[in-house]
């Protein structure tokens, strides 16, 4: 994952970028049919 501000590599658990201090924003992925959030690691078959 990369910082939206400076492009540095950040971990998913980071709250702030270690390089620039920008708050790390995570994007939620939602189902286009029902709108519920899709959790990390979910695989569709």
N, C-alpha and C positions, 0 to 999 in steps of 0.2 A: 504494500500500500504506500502511496506517496502523499506528501503534504500538499494541500491545495495552494499554499502560498509560495513556497520555495522549491518544491519538487523533491525534497530529501525523502529518503526511505524512512518510514515510521511503522511500528508494529500495530496490529489491530487493537491491542490493549492500551496503547498510548492515548493520553488525554490531550497532550500538547507536543508539538514538534520540538525535538532536542536542538535543532539548528537555529530556528527563527522564533520559537516560542508561540507560534500560531496555534489556536485551538484546533484539534483534529476533528473534522466532521465526518461521521460515517453515514453512508447513504443506505437507507432501508430499501429492500427489494420487496415489492408487494405483488400479490396475485392480480393479474389483469381481469380475472373473472369475478372474484369476490372481494378483493381489496385487502385481504389479510396479509400480514407480514410473513415473508418467507425467511426462515431461519437459516444461518450458515450451515453448510454440510448436507442440506436436504437434496436428495437426488430423485428425479422423476423418471419413471419407467413407462 
